[in-house]
Amino acid sequence: MPRPKNNHFRLALSEDKTVVQLTVSASSLEKAIELYEKLEQAILEMMRVDLELDWQEDNPDTSQE
């Protein structure tokens, strides 16, 4: 099977809605590595923001400078 000329993304949610799965078919090894690194950074940033928001909700009296 030939490799796709473009990157293809598939996002799926399990039947019980507890698992989210992202599958990416990249056009080359280099693109796959690049996508992996960018997605990893984006997920880490989302987790950081989520933790920050949780902390703010749990500590409403604490003012940020």
C-alpha distances in whole Angstrom, upper triangle without the diagonal:
4,7,9,12,14,15,15,17,18,22,23,26,27,30,33,32,32,29,27,23,21,17,16,12,13,12,14,16,19,18,17,20,22,21,22,26,26,26,28,31,30,31,33,35,35,36,39,40,40,42,45,45,46,48,50,50,52,54,55,59,57,57,55,56
4,6,9,12,13,13,17,18,22,24,27,29,31,34,33,33,30,27,24,21,17,15,11,11,10,11,13,16,16,15,19,20,20,21,24,25,24,27,29,29,30,32,34,34,36,38,39,39,42,44,44,45,48,49,50,51,54,55,58,56,56,53,54
4,6,9,9,10,14,16,19,22,25,27,30,32,31,31,27,25,21,18,15,12,8,8,6,8,10,13,12,12,15,17,16,17,20,21,21,23,25,25,26,29,30,31,32,35,36,36,38,40,41,42,44,46,46,48,50,51,54,53,52,50,51
4,5,7,8,11,14,17,20,24,26,28,31,29,30,26,23,20,17,14,11,7,7,5,9,12,14,12,12,16,16,15,17,20,20,20,22,24,24,25,28,29,29,31,33,34,34,37,39,39,40,43,44,45,47,49,49,53,51,51,48,49
4,7,9,13,16,19,22,26,28,31,34,32,32,29,26,22,19,16,13,10,8,5,9,12,13,11,13,16,16,15,18,20,20,20,23,25,24,26,28,29,29,32,34,34,35,38,39,39,41,43,44,45,47,49,50,53,51,50,48,48
4,6,10,13,16,20,23,26,29,31,29,29,26,23,20,16,14,10,8,7,6,9,12,13,10,11,15,14,12,15,18,17,17,20,22,21,22,25,26,26,28,30,31,32,34,36,36,38,40,41,42,44,46,46,49,48,47,44,45
4,7,10,13,17,20,23,26,28,26,26,23,19,16,13,10,7,6,5,6,9,11,12,8,9,12,11,9,12,15,14,13,17,18,18,19,22,23,23,25,27,28,28,31,32,33,34,37,38,38,40,42,43,46,45,44,41,42
4,7,10,13,17,20,23,25,23,23,20,17,14,10,8,6,5,7,8,12,14,15,11,11,14,14,11,13,16,15,14,17,19,18,19,22,23,22,24,27,27,27,30,32,32,33,36,37,37,39,42,42,46,44,44,41,43
4,7,10,14,16,19,22,19,20,16,13,10,7,6,5,7,9,11,14,16,16,13,12,15,14,11,12,16,14,12,15,18,16,16,20,20,19,21,24,24,24,27,29,29,30,33,34,34,36,38,39,42,41,41,39,40
4,7,10,13,16,18,16,17,14,11,8,6,5,6,9,12,15,17,18,19,16,14,17,17,14,14,18,17,14,17,19,17,17,20,21,20,21,25,25,24,27,29,29,29,32,34,33,35,38,39,42,41,41,39,41
4,7,10,13,15,13,13,11,7,6,5,7,9,12,15,18,20,21,22,18,16,19,19,15,15,18,17,13,16,18,16,15,18,19,17,19,22,22,21,24,26,25,26,29,30,30,32,34,35,39,38,38,36,39
4,7,9,12,10,11,8,6,5,6,8,12,14,17,21,23,23,25,22,19,21,22,18,18,21,20,16,18,21,18,17,20,21,19,20,23,23,22,24,27,26,26,29,31,30,32,35,35,39,39,39,38,40
4,7,8,6,7,6,5,6,9,12,15,18,21,24,26,26,28,25,22,24,24,21,20,23,22,18,19,22,19,17,20,22,19,19,23,23,20,23,26,25,24,28,29,28,29,32,33,37,37,38,36,39
4,5,5,6,5,7,8,11,13,17,20,23,26,28,28,30,27,24,26,27,23,22,25,24,21,21,24,22,19,22,24,21,21,25,25,22,25,28,26,26,29,31,29,30,34,35,39,38,40,39,41
4,5,8,8,10,12,15,17,20,23,26,30,32,32,33,31,28,30,30,27,26,29,28,24,25,28,26,23,26,27,24,24,28,28,25,27,30,28,27,31,32,31,32,35,36,40,40,41,41,44
4,6,8,10,13,16,19,22,25,28,32,34,33,35,32,29,31,32,28,27,29,28,25,25,27,25,22,25,26,23,23,26,26,23,25,28,26,25,28,30,28,29,32,34,37,38,39,39,42
4,6,8,11,14,17,20,23,26,30,31,31,32,30,27,28,29,25,24,26,25,22,22,24,22,19,22,23,20,19,23,23,20,22,25,23,22,26,27,25,26,30,31,35,35,36,35,38
4,7,10,14,17,20,23,26,30,31,30,31,29,26,27,28,24,22,25,24,20,20,22,21,17,20,21,18,17,21,21,18,20,23,22,20,24,26,24,25,28,30,33,33,35,34,37
4,6,10,13,16,20,22,26,27,26,28,25,22,23,24,21,19,21,21,17,17,20,18,15,18,20,17,16,20,21,18,20,23,22,21,25,27,25,26,30,31,35,34,36,34,37
4,7,10,13,17,19,23,24,24,25,22,20,21,21,18,16,19,18,14,15,18,16,13,16,18,15,15,19,19,17,19,22,22,21,24,26,25,27,30,31,35,34,35,33,36
4,7,10,13,16,20,21,21,22,19,16,18,19,15,14,17,17,13,14,17,15,13,16,18,16,17,20,21,19,22,24,24,24,27,29,28,30,33,34,37,36,37,35,38
4,7,10,13,16,18,18,19,16,13,15,16,12,11,14,14,10,12,15,13,12,15,17,16,17,20,21,20,22,25,25,25,28,29,29,31,34,35,38,37,37,35,37
4,7,10,13,15,15,16,14,11,14,15,11,11,14,14,12,14,17,16,15,18,20,19,20,23,24,23,25,28,28,29,31,33,33,35,37,38,42,40,41,39,40
4,6,10,11,12,13,10,8,11,12,9,9,13,13,11,13,16,15,15,18,20,19,21,24,24,24,27,29,29,30,33,34,35,36,38,40,43,41,41,39,40
4,7,9,10,12,10,8,11,12,10,11,15,15,14,16,19,18,18,21,23,23,24,27,28,28,30,32,33,34,36,38,38,40,42,43,47,45,45,42,44
4,5,7,9,6,5,9,10,8,10,13,13,13,15,18,18,19,21,23,23,25,27,28,29,31,33,33,35,37,38,39,41,43,44,47,45,45,42,43
4,7,8,6,7,11,11,11,13,15,16,16,19,21,21,22,24,26,26,28,30,31,32,34,36,37,38,40,41,42,44,46,47,50,48,48,45,45
4,5,5,6,9,10,10,12,14,15,16,18,20,21,22,24,26,27,28,30,31,32,34,36,37,38,40,42,43,45,46,47,50,48,48,45,45
4,5,5,6,9,10,11,12,14,15,16,19,20,21,23,24,26,27,29,30,31,33,35,36,37,39,41,42,43,45,46,49,47,47,44,44
4,5,5,6,9,10,11,12,14,15,17,18,20,21,23,24,26,27,29,30,32,33,35,36,38,39,41,42,44,45,48,45,45,41,42
4,5,5,6,8,10,10,12,14,15,16,18,20,21,22,24,26,27,28,30,31,33,34,36,37,39,40,42,43,46,43,43,40,40
4,5,5,6,9,10,10,12,14,15,16,18,20,21,22,24,26,27,28,30,31,33,34,36,37,39,40,42,44,42,42,39,40
4,5,5,6,9,10,10,12,14,15,16,18,20,21,23,24,26,27,29,30,31,33,35,36,37,39,40,43,41,40,37,38
4,5,5,6,9,10,11,12,14,16,17,18,20,21,23,24,26,27,29,30,32,33,35,36,38,39,41,39,38,35,36
4,5,5,6,8,10,10,12,14,15,16,18,20,21,22,24,26,27,28,30,31,33,34,36,37,40,38,37,34,35
4,6,5,6,9,10,10,12,14,15,16,18,20,21,22,24,26,27,28,30,31,33,34,36,39,37,36,34,35
4,6,5,6,9,10,11,12,14,15,17,19,20,21,23,24,26,27,29,30,32,33,34,37,35,34,31,32
4,5,5,6,9,10,11,12,14,15,17,18,20,21,23,24,26,27,29,30,32,33,35,33,32,29,30
4,5,5,6,8,10,10,12,14,15,16,18,20,21,22,24,26,27,28,30,31,34,32,32,29,30
4,6,5,6,9,10,11,12,14,15,17,18,20,21,23,24,26,27,29,30,33,31,31,28,29
4,5,5,6,9,10,10,12,14,15,16,18,20,21,23,24,26,27,28,31,28,28,25,26
4,5,5,6,9,10,11,12,14,15,17,18,20,21,23,24,26,27,30,27,27,24,25
4,5,5,6,9,10,10,12,14,15,16,18,20,21,22,24,26,29,27,27,24,26
4,5,5,6,9,10,11,12,14,15,16,18,20,21,22,24,27,25,25,22,24
4,5,5,6,9,10,11,12,14,15,17,18,20,21,22,25,23,22,19,21
4,5,5,6,9,10,11,12,14,15,16,18,20,21,24,22,22,20,22
4,5,5,6,9,10,10,12,14,15,16,18,20,23,21,22,19,22
4,5,5,6,9,10,11,12,14,15,16,18,21,18,19,16,18
4,5,5,6,9,10,10,12,14,15,16,19,17,17,15,17
4,5,5,6,9,10,11,12,14,15,19,17,18,16,19
4,5,5,6,9,10,10,12,14,17,15,16,15,18
4,5,5,6,9,10,10,12,14,13,13,11,14
4,5,5,6,9,10,10,14,13,13,12,15
4,5,5,6,9,10,13,13,14,14,18
4,5,5,6,8,11,10,12,11,15
4,5,5,6,9,8,9,9,13
4,6,6,9,10,12,13,16
4,6,9,9,12,13,17
4,6,6,9,10,14
4,6,8,10,14
4,6,10,13
4,7,10
4,7
4
